Amino acid sequence: MSQRKIIIIGLGSAGFAAALAAKKTDPKAALTIIEKRGFDMFSPCGLPFAIEGRLSFDSLLHRFPAEDMGITKLLNHEVTSIDTKSKTVSVVEKSGEAKILPFDSLVIATGAAPLMPFEKINGVFTVHDIDTAKAVSEFAVNARNAVVVGAGPIGLELAWALYKRGLSVLVVELLPSVLPKALDPDMAKQVESMLGRHMKIITGKPLDWIGGTDSVESVRIAGTEYPADMVIVASGVRAGKELAGNAGIEVGRWGIRTNVRMETNVKDVFAAGDCTETVSPISHMPWVSQLSNTAFSQGTAAGTNAAGGYDTFDGSVSTFVTVVGGMEVAATGFNTNFAESYGFNTVSGKAKGRSKPDWFPGSEELTVKLIADAKTTRLIGAQAVGSGAAARVNVAALAIKNRLSLHELAHAELAYCPAVAESHDALTRAAEFALRRIKD
Ligand SMILES: Cc1cc2nc3c(=O)[nH]c(=O)nc-3n(C[C@H](O)[C@H](O)[C@H](O)COP(=O)(O)OP(=O)(O)OC[C@H]3O[C@@H](n4cnc5c(N)ncnc54)[C@H](O)[C@@H]3O)c2cc1C
């Protein structure tokens, strides 16, 4: 076969992983990455920490040594259309020059864009790249009151960053509790009460209005007005699926539809990352994760397959961790609300423990909650708040993906040493409590 031409659209986690995997699978392939941004790779997950001032914006910029690997990297190039019949993409360079590039296989990794349901007057921001984060950071220098819309992980990390910068912060969340997609309200309470000592948190109410003509002066939340100089909208993202949709590639409600090989309904066209929709291994229904870890795994599968290899992505359980105000919060799988909306009859077990025995220096609180299908006792969700939350949730994520039961989790063999854990861990105890509730 002649040299395989692979095009990857987008140089984020998914596109990067796809490039590495494709090159490994077929080192002779002619690989081109097309990225509309003017700069090379960066780490979006570090943006809140840069706004806080814990690290520099420059430290988030990384050079992808594509050229050294024999990969063509086209920055400042935007793909404007895909023709799946002629197997070509139309590309426009920032200078205005247009070209058409042929492919044998294509990976679409166009990411997602933040939702912006408000008029973008001066002082209203979203944070999704270095430029938007720098704009927030600079504006914060002369601001006093910041409002963050959305209490997901990004919203809370940004709220904390602005609080640490000395601003008075108000977080408003439409749903009844913070981190509503990840945590049950009882677990969210711990986060809310910690944050509530440093900022105002309003849940279960909408931001109905941003006041000001040229720039932000106030906000109105469920009829009450609050002062504001800046508003950060972190109320979710929308998959970049238009390019695919316009090319006749099947898109679902949340993203580009893909199978387990991350292939779209069009042969030799793959998609990965925030722009895609896959199938939940818990509900077997369409699911989006929109997390960097998932984007990387999906990109690896898409790149391998685009280069003629075989790899699968077996679905995401949206395993995530965040740290706000020094509090570690992690979750995986379905929370009770999601589980019930998918028809599960759930049983849960919650254990309050410590990161280390209480007699050991540095011992901190840790709460673990497990959610299982009451019928089969199969684990379908886990949440943890406190020191060591991610470690417990990572174990639970593997258990969920491997369809383990509460019984198996209750008997899990977890490493112990007083410097890192309790001998009877909160994770296994939570499983025992849930099992007891089934037997009762
Ligand atoms: C502030 C913030 C904090 C976050 N924190 C975390 C975290 O702690 N943990 C976590 O797991 N996730 C986190 N995320 C989410 C994570 O960053 C994303 O899930 C991840 O970046 C998705 O990778 P991707 O490759 O799918 O998309 P992206 O990283 O968005 O990359 C897509 C790329 O495609 C390019 N592109 C789009 N259309 C075109 C086109 N037509 N032509 C050429 N190029 C195009 C875009 O310019 C973009 O660079 C965070 C996100 C933000 C914004």
The ligand as a Gaussian input file, in Angstrom:
#p B3LYP/6-31G(d) Opt

LIG

0 1
 C      -10.590000      25.775000      32.692000
 C      -10.670000      24.318000      32.387000
 C      -10.277000      23.391000      33.330000
 C      -10.369000      22.024000      33.066000
 N       -9.973000      21.134000      34.026000
 C      -10.010000      19.802000      33.757000
 C       -9.509000      18.850000      34.687000
 O       -9.019000      19.230000      35.763000
 N       -9.579000      17.540000      34.377000
 C      -10.088000      17.102000      33.182000
 O      -10.104000      15.891000      32.949000
 N      -10.564000      17.971000      32.263000
 C      -10.536000      19.304000      32.517000
 N      -10.978000      20.202000      31.580000
 C      -11.572000      19.683000      30.329000
 C      -10.488000      19.317000      29.334000
 O       -9.670000      20.424000      29.126000
 C      -11.122000      18.867000      28.034000
 O      -11.949000      17.762000      28.285000
 C      -10.056000      18.484000      27.020000
 O       -9.253000      19.583000      26.702000
 C      -10.708000      17.979000      25.742000
 O       -9.727000      17.721000      24.792000
 P      -10.103000      17.729000      23.250000
 O       -8.852000      17.385000      22.519000
 O      -11.295000      16.913000      22.997000
 O      -10.555000      19.220000      22.947000
 P       -9.726000      20.594000      23.018000
 O       -8.654000      20.535000      24.040000
 O      -10.754000      21.651000      23.118000
 O       -9.033000      20.672000      21.590000
 C       -9.772000      20.847000      20.415000
 C       -8.939000      21.663000      19.468000
 O       -9.541000      21.653000      18.180000
 C       -9.310000      22.912000      17.565000
 N      -10.307000      23.072000      16.502000
 C      -11.653000      23.123000      16.637000
 N      -12.246000      23.258000      15.436000
 C      -11.250000      23.289000      14.522000
 C      -11.230000      23.419000      13.093000
 N      -12.348000      23.522000      12.383000
 N      -10.023000      23.441000      12.472000
 C       -8.865000      23.323000      13.190000
 N       -8.836000      23.205000      14.529000
 C      -10.007000      23.174000      15.178000
 C       -9.478000      23.891000      18.722000
 O       -8.831000      25.115000      18.441000
 C       -8.848000      23.125000      19.871000
 O       -7.495000      23.481000      20.073000
 C      -10.871000      21.583000      31.823000
 C      -11.258000      22.516000      30.843000
 C      -11.136000      23.866000      31.115000
 C      -11.550000      24.853000      30.051000

